[in-house]
Every structure is written in C-alpha cells, then in structure tokens.
Amino acid sequence: MEKTKKILSLKENHLFQKVYKKGKSYVSSTLVLYVLKNYDRKHTLVGITVRKNRGGAVIRNRIRRKIKEAYRILSPFVKDGFIIVIVARTACKNAHFTVIQDELYALLKKAALLGDTE
C-alpha cells in the first residue's frame, strides 16, 4: 500500500487574499477553484472555504469534509508548487460526494494541475 503525501493546509489570510487577487479561477456548479503558482515553496498548499450563508457550523463542516476527502483522493496526481483555494458554492450544500469529487477532478484538469500517474 502506497503512502499518500501530506496535504499542506493554507492558513494565512494574506495568502488567501493573494490567490483571490492574482490567481486564476475555474468555476463549476458546486465549486470555485483559485490557483496561483507558489514561487516560495515546492509544495502545494490547499485552502478550503465555506461561507457562513451556506448553513450552520455543522453543515459547513460537512461540506468542508467532503471537499477535503475529494481532494485527498486526487492529491497524489496534483502537481507540486501551487497555492489552491477551493470555495464551496450554494449547490455544494445538497450535492452528493461523487458529484463534488467529479467536479473537483474536472476543475483540476481544466487548470492543468493533474500530472501523470506515478
């Protein structure tokens, strides 16, 4: 069994703002993906945001867990050296996990972030 690489979380607000302002965005019905080349590090940083109007804390955390799991499955194929911010849209609240995973895959592919399988 192969060990998956650790997902590095994006925590600093200034990096979120930098990605929103200077990054490229890709949109689907349930997610918005912001991508910016990370010149400071070799690793890819990932941030997930869910706005408060999407529901209470329980709903928002459930959405966040679904997105995080979808990314975890796809993370071995994601190229290194980027800052990625994934934003949940309103439709994400009622979306099934497979829909979120398929749309995240499509967005990562559209952004040319998926590398070859190793």
N, C-alpha and C positions, 0 to 999 in steps of 0.2 A: 504494500500500500504506500503510495507516494504521499509525502508530507506537503501540505499546501503552504504557500508563503504567507507570512503575516500581513494582514491588511492594516496599513498605517492610516490612522484617522486624522482628518483635518480638524483642528480645534481653534486656531487663531482667527479672530474676526477679520483682521486686516487681509488675511489670505482669501477668505470668502469674498470680501469686497473686491479684491484684485481680480479674482476669477470672474465675478459678475461684470466688472467694467471692461476688462481686456480680453476675456476668454470668448470662445466661440460657443454658441448654443445650438442644441438639437432638440426638437420637440416631438413628442408623441402624445397620445390621448391621456396617458396616465403619468408620464414623467417628463421632466425637462433635464437635459444633461448639459452642463457647462464644462468646458475643457480648456486648460491652459498649459502650455509647456512649462515644466518645472526646471529652471536652469540651475537652481541651488542644490538639488539633490538628484540622486539616481533613482530613488524610489518613487512610486506613485502614491499620492495622498488622496484619500477619498473622504468627502463630507456629504452627509445626508441631512436635508432639511425638510421639515413638515410644518406648514404654517398653522397657527392656532385656530384659524377658522375652519380647519379640516375636521375638527372634533375635539373632544376632551383628551386628557393625557393618555388614557387607556387606548383610545382609537389611534392617536398619533404614534404611540409607541408600537402598536401592532403594525401600522404602515411602515414605520422605520425598520422593524424586524424583518418584514417581508422583503423590503428593498435590500437590506444588508445581506440576507441569505441569498437573494438572487445574484448580488454582486459577488459573494463568496464563491458561488459555483462557477462564475465566469472569470474570476480573478486570475487563475493560472494562465489564461490566454491573453490578458491585458498587458500591453506594453508598459515598460517602466519609463519614468521620467516625466510624468504628467500630474497636474492637480485636477481632480474631478469632483464636481459638485453635482449631486443628484437631488432634484427638487420634486416633491410629490405634488401632483395636480389633484383637483377635486375628484376626478374619476377614479383615482387610486384608492379612495376610501372603500369602495364596494368591489374593487377588482380582485379577481382570483389570483393566487400566487403565480400560476403559469402564464397568465397574461402579463403580469409585471416582469417576469423573467424574459419572456419573448420580446417585449418592447425594449427592455434594457439591452438585450443582445443586439437588437436592430439598431438602437442608438449608438452603441459602442462600435458596431460595424460601420455605420454611416460616418462616424467620427474618425475612422481608420485607426482605432485603438486596439483592435484584436490582432495579435500576432499569430504566427504558425504554432501548431501544437508541437510540444517537445517530445 
